[in-house]
Structures are given as C-alpha cells and as structure tokens.
Amino acid sequence: MKLKKYLGVLLSGIMVLSMAACAGTDKGQTAAPESGQTGGTKKEQAKGEEGSGDITKITMWSNDQHDQAVYEERVKEFNETIGKEKGISVEYTVYGSDYYTTLDVAVTAGEGPDIFKCNKIGNYAEAGYIMPWEDEDGLKGLVDRFSEYNAPGYGEFGQKTYSIPIRVTTYGLACNMDIFNKYGLKTPETWEEMRACAKAITEGSRESTYGYALAMGYTSYNYFYLNLPNAASVGDEYFNHTTGRYDFESLGGFFDHLQGIIDDKSMFPGFETMDGDTARAQFSAGNVGMIGVMSSDVTTFKNQFPCDFEWVVIPYPVQDASNRYKEPIGVSMSYVINSRAAKEGYADKVAEFVNYLYSDEMFVATNDAQVDISILGDEITSQSKAESLDPNWIKFSDMDVYCIKYPNPDGDLSIEGDSYQDVYNKILTGIVTDVDGALKDLTERYNKALDEAIASGKVNIDDYIDSNIAGKMKWGQ
C-alpha cells in the first residue's frame, strides 16, 4: 500500500461532487458550444491561429462559475507575462450544467480541450484520452509536491498520476444570529441542542420562521449534510477506512437526530424537494434559523443571496460534545491533460501553464478572493495579505477543524437494489420506517458488492485503508 501523509486540514469515489456547489446556476455562464465547435481542432490547439508566429494556443475548460472571475484575471496575467515570453496563449472557457455531457462528446471525438475538469479519470485514462503527468518532465515537481494529498480515486489511476487535487470544499452550519439573539439562543454544539434551537425558533415565531432547512433537492445533500457531519460524531464515514468495510449502521443516530427535527415540525416545509438555492434564498430572507452551508456560500451570501443580518458558520453539532472528531472532507475534482499534447509535442507548453495553475500565486489569489480553499492549507493562508477577509471564510479555512480523507470504492461497485442515496431519501421522506433494518441491509449489500469487486481485481482494498484515520480525525481544539 502506498501510504499518504494526512495533514489535519482540510469527494469519495471520484469526488463527487465537485461538485454541484461549484456548478452553481446557469446564469451568467458561457453557453455550450454549438455542434462542430467543441474546442478547436488539434491543429488549432497545437499551432495557434494563422499569423500568430510561434504562439501555441492551449485551451482549458471548466464548469466552475464561483471562481471564474479570478481565473480569467490570472489567465490574462499569464498570457501577458509568462505566456508572452514562452510563446503560449491560454484560452479559458467556463460552461454550465451540461458541462460533462459537452466534454464527453468533445473528448471522445478527439476535439476536447488541452486541460479540463474531469469526472471520469479512470475511464479516460484507460481509453488513452488523458496523459500521465509523470510522462512530462515539467510536471514531475508538481507530482512530488502534491503526492501526500493524492490517492487512487482522486487523481491517481493504475499507479500513475493523471490529476492533482487543487482545492477542498469545507462545510458547516450557518446560524442567523438575529434570530438566535431574538430568542436568547446560543449556537448549538450537540444534536440535542440543535433540535432544541430549531424548536424554539419555530414555535417562538409561530411557524413564520423555521429552525432548520435540509435541501434534499440538492444532488449532494447526502454527502455534505449527512455523511460528513455524522463522521464528526463517529470517527469515519459509512466506509470505515480502518477495516476496509462498509458500515451504514453508524448513521443510525444521525437519522434519529434529523427525524426529531422533522417530528417537531421545525424543518422547513417542502424540504423533500427543495434545492440548494431555494434553501439559501429562504435563509437570506430570514425565514430559516439554521442551514447547512459550504465554503463557497461566503460569496453566495454576499452576491447571489445577500444577507442583511449577521450569520456565523459553526462546525456541525455532534452527538456528544466531549467526543468530537474533525470533520472529514474529500478533495474536489481537478484538471487533467489531454494526451494529444504529448502525441503532438507541446506537452512542455501545457506544463508551463499547469505549473502556474498550481502556483502559490494562484492559490493566494483565489483564497484572498474568498472563492477557493487551497489543498495546501496553511502554506497558502499564511501568505495572505488580504486585510478584510470575511470572518466566516476564516472559519471555513480553519485547518484544525477538517481533515482530508481517503476516497472510498463506491464508484467501482455494482450494487444490487437501491443505492444508499435512494435509501436515505426513503428514510427521510417516511417511505422507509425501519431505519435500523434499512441501514443494516445497505451494509450487507455494499459489502457483498465490495467483496465481488475485490475478487475480480477491480478494487485493491489497500488503496482505501488507512490504519491511522482515528488519529488523524482526533479533535485537537
């Protein structure tokens, strides 16, 4: 097993997730390319436009709107400085909710961009669409520097590096302090206290304001607002990285916690179908006392759904305040490199820009703009010269609260019956009432599928075991 050094700092399987929070809404984003205009031909990308001399045009695609302005500014800076000196011009394009469909069509047709966000690293690597970073001398330094943050299921596949984690997305519980102060409440530390706060807010307002909003319509709600928060109480996710076995029964207490809020009628009505933006809008309008949030919401509550009240983010409450663990997080999906760059002889040019993309300069810029938290943690935040960072951004960046976890083998399993996401939905909507039985069944079915994947050679379980996970998640504050 290749052991990775975990830092107590701050997106299982292929990280998930990267997330729906990054994709945002479709407003203000670049339209998807028209048919036949997917990203330029190989000749255009390799040689640049006619009359451009020795300029190599490099194309880069992403679906991240939240940091688009910062990236556009830094790409422009690169083109006018390093790029001008080295004969490189980078064209950066951001697409919307259909990004991965558009990308798949372009890549499989041989017309994909040179650098792109990818959610199919294993599939693309096997097909030869993307190149290992070890194959280009100019990228080996990055591979070495970031190796402790990487793992199979993140950026590694088949003992090769195809991507490097670039950032993390942290999460917590946002509290409307105007509402809390109105009812004389303190921010909760335990599930019991959170339920009591939610009930006091709902009953005190005569149901004009609700205590908590769980946006089940948000695709990744189960990851950010169930699996990860519960891990802070039990010491690991539903996949146990010590034993290498699934353990969905560890979520039994957390479902009881949420059911209590629902039974008290303190959960915002319509939570079963409410999407993330609707929940944020209700919170910013003062109709919800508490809501699950991610680090990207610092700018969301400034720009898209501005709050005219003080809100603070706190670690999600735990079952027992005297037995808390750090909150685990996975790394966000990051960039890969089209194998065409190596085949056509301009991988060195791509490497020049990728080194800039992963530079401290870039990381500090996105941190100070309060849009991205670098995978490097304190190495970057300690360099910040920003004078007015939002207090909540600083809390989201607190490296003593979070730890990076290994991915899990979910993506390599063939599950018979409902997925865990389906079962979670049925529990929270009341379709399934035997919660313990449902979680036990999940554990058995996922472990059966895991055993089959191990036996077939599809999963190397050593890639997912970390015997030191308990120590790494130990709460230190």
N, C-alpha and C positions, 0 to 999 in steps of 0.2 A: 504493500500500500504506500502511496506517495503521501506522506503526512504534510499537512498545511499548517502554517503558524497562524493561529487566530489572534487578532488583536481584539481588545474589548471595545470595539467600535461597531459603530456600525461596522423568490423569486426565486422556488423549488422547481424541480424539473428544469425546464428551460426558462426560467424566471418569467414565467408567468407574465407575467404580469406586467410588465414594464410599461408597460403597464398601462392599464386603462387610464390611470391618472395622468400619464404623460400625453395620451392621445387627446384628452380634453374634448371640446366640442368642435363642430365643423366650421365655426365662424372664424373668418379671417385667415383661413389656411389656403395654401396653394392648391389649385384644382388638380385633380388627377390628370395625367397626360392623355391626350387623345390617342386613338388607335394608330399605331405606327410611329408614335412619338414617345416611346417609353424611356429613353435615356440617352439617345445618341448611339451611333454605330461604333464599332470597335475602332474604326479609322478615325472618327471624330474625337473619340476619347483619347486615343493614343497619340495622335499627331497635332491635335488642336485644329483651329479653323484656318482656312486658307489665308495666307498672308501674315500669319502670326509668327513667322520665323521659327525659332527653336522652342516655342512655348508648348508645353504638354498640358492638355486640358484634362483635369481629373473631376469626375462627377461624384457627388455624395448625396445620399438620400436618407431621410429620417421621417419619423412620424411625431416628433416632439415639438409641440407648439409652445410649451411653457417656457423653454429656454431659447426659442427661435431668434429673438432679437439679439441676444448676447452672442449666439453662434454666428449670426450674419455679420455682426460687427467684427468679431475675431477673424472670420474668414476673409473679410475685406482687408483687415490689417495684414494677414498673412500674404495675400496676393500682392499687396503694395510694398512688402518688405522682403521676407524670405523667398516668397514665390517669384517676385521680380528678379531677384538675384540668381535663383536656381532654375529659372525658366519653367515655372509651374503656375497654372491658373486653376483654382478650385471653384467649381460651380455647386453651390449648396441649395438643395430643394427639400421642402417640407410638405408632406402630403397628409391627408386626413384619415378618416375612419376606414377607408378602403385601401390603406397603405399596403398591407401584407398581400392582399389579392393582386394589386397592381404590381408589386415587387415580384411575386411568384411568376406571373406571366412574363415579365421582362427578363428575369434571370433564366428561366427555362428556355426562352427564345434566344438566349445569347446576347441580349441587348440591355442587361442590367447595368447599374452604376458601378463605379470602381470601389466605392466604400458605402456600406449601407447597414442600417439596423437590421438584425436578423433574428427570427424566432424559430429557425429550422437549422441550427448549426450542424447537427448530426446528419440530417438528410442532405443538406447542401454539400457537406464535406465528402460524404460517400459518393455523391454524384459528380464530384470534381468541380463544383461551381465556385468554391472558395479556396483560398490558399493557406497553408500553414505559415504562421509568422516566423517560425524557425528557418524557413527557406530563404528569407531575406536578411542579409547581414545587418541592415539598418534598423531592423525591428527586434533583434535579439536582446538589446539592452532593456527594452520595454517588457519583454517576456520575463526576464530575470527580475526586474524591479517589482512587477505585479504578481509574481508567481504565488506568493503567500495568500493572495486573495482569490486565486482562481481554483477551479476544480472541474472534474467531469460533470456535465450538466450546466455549467456556466459557460466557460469559453474553451474548454478542452474536449477533445474527442479523439479516441484512438491514439493516446499518448502524444498528441500534437496540440498546439495552441492555435485556435482559429479566431479567437477574440479575447479581449482583456476587459475585465469589469471596470467600468468608468465611474459609476456612482451608486449610491444607495438611496432608497426612499424610506424614510422613517415615518412612524405613525404615533398616534396618541389620542387622548380625549380632550376635546375643546369644551371649555365651560364659559358660558355667558355670565360675566361677573356682575353685571347689573341685576340679573335675575337672582343670582346666588346671594348678593347683598340684600336684595329686597326681602328675601325670605330668611335671612340670617343663617345661611348655609356655608359650611366650609367645603372646599373641594374634597371629593372622596378619595380614600386610599384603598378601600376594600369593596368587594361586590355588594356586601350588605349596606355599606354607607352610600354607594351609588344608587341602589334601589330606593333607599330612604330619601335621598335628594330628589330623585325623579318623582317620587310620590308626593313629596312636599310641594314641588313646583306645579305639578298637575292639579292637585287638589286645591292648593292656595290660589291658583288662577281660575279655578272653576272650569278647567279644561280649555281655557283660551290659549294656554301655553302648555306644552308637554315636556316631560322630563328628558326623554331620550328619543333619538331618531336613528333607526337602523335601516339603511338604504339597501334592501335586498335586491333591488333592480340594478344595482351596480355589479358588474360582472365579477369583480374580485372581492366582494364584501366578505366572502367566507375566508379568504386568505388574510386580509388586513384586520378584520373586525371580529374574527372568531379564532382561527388557528394561532395567529401570532400573539394576541392578547392572552389567550389561555396558557400559552407556553410560559409566560411570565409567572404563572402560578404553579405550574407542574414541572418546569425544568426542561421541556423539549416540546416539539410539535407532535402531531399524530404519528409521525415516523420517528422512532426512537433511534438516535444516532449512536447510542451506546451498544444496543443489542442488534441493530440492523433489522428490526421488526416493526410492523405497524401496530399502533395502539390507539385506536379511535375512542376507546373507553375512557381515556384520560380527559376527554371533553365533556363527560357527563355532568360535572359540577358547573361548567360554564353554560351549558344549555339550561340547567336549573336556574342559574342567575338571570339569563335573558327571559326565561318563561315567567319568572317572578315579576319583572317589569311589565310584561305583557298582561299578566293576570291582574296587576294593579291598575291597568288601563292608563299607564304612564308612557307607553310607547306611542309615538306619533302615528295617527291613523293612516292606513294605506302603506305602511312600511313594507308590506309583502311585495309591492311592485315599484316602490319609489326608487328613482335613480339617484346617483350621487349629486348631480347638480340641483335637483329638486330639494334634497336634504340640506345642501349648503344654502340654498336660497331661503328656506324656512328658518335656518339658524340665523342668517344675517338679518332677517326680518324681525328677529326677536321672538319667534314662535316656538323655539326649542331651547331648552336649557343646556343640553349636552349632545355632542355629536362626535362620532369618530372622524379623525382627520389625518392627513398625511402632510409631509413637509412642504409639498407643492401648494398646499392651501394657504400658506402665508401670503403669497401673492394673489391667490384666488380671492381671499377676503379683503384684499386691497383694491383689486381691479374689477373682477367679474361680479363679485357679490360683496360690495363694501359694507363693513360693519360700522355702525355709529356708536358702538359701545366697546368696552374693554373685554377682550376674550383672552383666555390663557390656555395653553396646552399643558396637560399633565400626563404622566405615564398612566396607561390604562390601569384602573384599580385591579387588585388581586384578591384571591380568596382569603389569604392570611397575610396581613401586613408585615408580620415578623418572619415570613418565609417567602420573600420575593426573589425572583430571578431577573436577570437582564432580559430585555425584550429582543428576541431573535429577529433578524432581518436577512433577506436574501439580496443579492446584487441585481441591478437592473440589466436587462438585455443591452448589449452594446454593439459595436461596429465590427464588421468582417470585411475582408478584402477579396474582391473578385479575382479568381485565378487567371483571368485574362491579362492582368497586369504583369504577372510573371511570364506567361507564354509570349507576350508581345514585347517584353523587355523594358517596361517602365515601372517595375515594382519599386525601384530605388526612389523614383519621384513620389510615388504614393507613400513610401516610408517617411520621406521628408515631412509630408503634411501630417501623417499619423503621429509622428513624434511631437509635432506642435499641438495636435489634438489632445494628447495626453501629457502636456507640459504643465508645470506648476502655474505658469502664467494663465493658462486657460482655466484651470481648476479654481484659482483665486478669483478670476473674473466671474464665473458662474456662482461661486459662493457669495461674493460681495453683492451680486445682483439678487441674491436670495432665491435662486431658481434650482440649483443642484447642490447636493452634498457629496463631495468627492469621496471615492473609495479610500483615499489616503488619510482621511480623518484629520487628526491634529497636525499632521505635516502641512496641511493646507490652511486650516482655520487659524493656526498660529501665525501665518503670513498675512492675514487680512489686515488691511489698513482702513477698512470702512469705519466711519465714525457713527453711523446711525443704523446699525443692524436691528431689525425687529427683535424684541426680547423672545418672542416665540420661535423665531428662526434659530436663535442661540440655543434654546432648549431642544429643538429638533436636532441640532448638531452636537448635542452633548454625548461625547463618546463613552461616557461612563454608564449610560443608560442602555445602550444597544450592543449587540454582538453579531458578527456575521456568522451565519450558519451554513453548513453544507446544504446542497440541494438534496432532493430525495428522488427515488427512482420512478415516481408516478408515470412519467411520460413513456416509459418502456414497458408498461404493464398492459395486459389485455384483461379488463375487468368484466366478469360476468354479472349482469344485473346493474342496478343503479350505481352511479358514481357517488363519491362522498358528497359532492356538491348537491346532487339530487336528493340525497338523504337529508342533508342539512335543511334544504328548502322544505321538505315534507315535515320535518320536526317542527320548524318554526311557524309553519302555516297550519299546524294541527292535524295534518293528514296522518302522520305517524304519532301515536301516543305512547307506545312502548319505547321510550328513548334508549334505555339501557340495552334492550334487545336489539334495536336497530344498530347501535354502535358496536355491539359485540359481533353482529353479523358482518358489519363493514370490516372489522379487524380480521375476521376469518377469511373473507373473500379476497381482501387485498394481500394478505399473507400467502394465500394459495396462489394468487397470480404472481406474487414475488418469487415464490419457490419455482414456479414454472419458468419464469424469465431467467432465474439463476441457472437452472438445469439446462436451458437451451443455449446458455452463453450470452444472452442478450444483456444481462446485468452482471457486473462484477461487484458483489456486495461490499468488497473492501473499499470501493470508491465512496461509499456512503456511511462508513463507520468512523466515528471519532470518539475514542475512549476518554477524551478529556473534555467532552462537551459540558459536563456538570460544572467543572471548574471554570470554564470559560463563561458560563452563564451566571456564575455566582454574583449576587448583588454586592456591590462594593461601597455603596453610599451610606 
